[in-house]
Amino acid sequence: MRYVDYGVAIELDGVRWHSGETRYLDDARDNRSALDGFRTLRYGWLKVAYHPCEVAHEVWSLLVKQGYRRDFHACGTGCALQLGAPVTVSAVERR
């Protein structure tokens, strides 16, 4: 996934498609993205499946650093996001 307006790319890796030749293709794509000015975050299935709030917060944090201007909203009252994590644009900008 690419957030073109913010120069951010998100890659989701799975075991089946990320070994051997396909791993080389991923590396080549990452390098092209970097040369095009994109910053890439890469996640495996386990991270996305078991820590979705953390993944969403990391993506949001990078987007804010790249110019996105909306605050983070937790997924609900049971959100596993660690207490103390910045959830406003101004908090990320102060880091």
C-alpha positions in Angstrom: 0.0 0.0 0.0 1.3 3.5 -0.8 0.2 6.8 0.7 1.5 8.7 -2.3 0.7 12.2 -0.9 2.9 11.4 2.1 5.7 9.4 0.6 4.9 6.3 2.7 4.7 2.7 1.6 3.5 -0.2 3.7 4.6 -3.8 2.9 2.9 -6.9 4.3 5.1 -10.0 4.2 4.0 -13.6 4.4 6.2 -16.7 4.5 4.8 -18.1 1.3 5.6 -15.2 -1.0 8.8 -13.8 0.7 11.6 -16.2 0.1 14.1 -16.9 -2.7 13.4 -14.9 -5.9 10.4 -13.2 -4.5 12.5 -11.8 -1.6 14.8 -10.3 -4.2 11.9 -8.7 -6.0 10.8 -7.2 -2.7 14.2 -5.8 -2.1 14.3 -4.3 -5.6 10.8 -2.7 -5.1 11.9 -1.3 -1.7 15.0 0.2 -3.3 13.0 1.8 -6.1 10.6 3.2 -3.6 13.4 4.7 -1.6 14.9 6.3 -4.7 11.4 7.7 -5.4 11.4 9.3 -1.9 9.2 6.8 -0.2 9.7 5.5 3.4 8.7 1.9 3.8 7.3 0.2 6.9 7.3 -3.6 6.6 5.2 -6.0 8.6 4.8 -9.8 8.9 1.5 -11.6 9.3 2.0 -12.2 13.0 2.5 -8.6 13.8 -0.6 -7.5 11.9 -2.7 -10.3 13.2 -1.7 -10.1 16.9 -0.7 -6.4 17.3 -3.0 -4.5 14.9 -3.2 -1.4 17.2 0.6 -1.1 17.4 0.9 -1.5 13.6 -1.8 1.2 13.0 -0.1 3.6 15.4 3.3 3.1 13.7 1.8 3.8 10.3 0.0 6.8 11.6 3.2 8.1 13.3 5.1 8.0 10.1 2.3 9.6 8.1 2.2 12.5 10.7 6.0 12.9 10.3 5.4 13.1 6.5 2.6 15.8 6.8 -0.6 14.0 7.7 -2.6 16.2 10.1 -5.3 14.1 11.8 -5.1 12.7 15.3 -4.9 8.9 16.0 -8.1 7.2 17.1 -7.9 3.9 19.0 -9.9 1.0 17.7 -12.1 0.9 20.8 -12.1 0.6 24.6 -10.1 -2.7 24.4 -7.4 -1.2 22.3 -4.0 -2.8 23.1 -2.1 0.4 22.3 0.4 1.1 25.0 -0.6 3.9 27.4 1.5 6.9 26.9 1.8 6.5 23.1 1.3 9.9 21.4 -2.2 10.1 19.8 -2.2 13.7 18.6 -0.3 15.3 15.7 1.4 17.9 18.0 2.7 15.0 20.3 4.4 13.3 17.4 5.8 16.6 16.1 7.4 17.2 19.6 9.3 13.9 19.4 
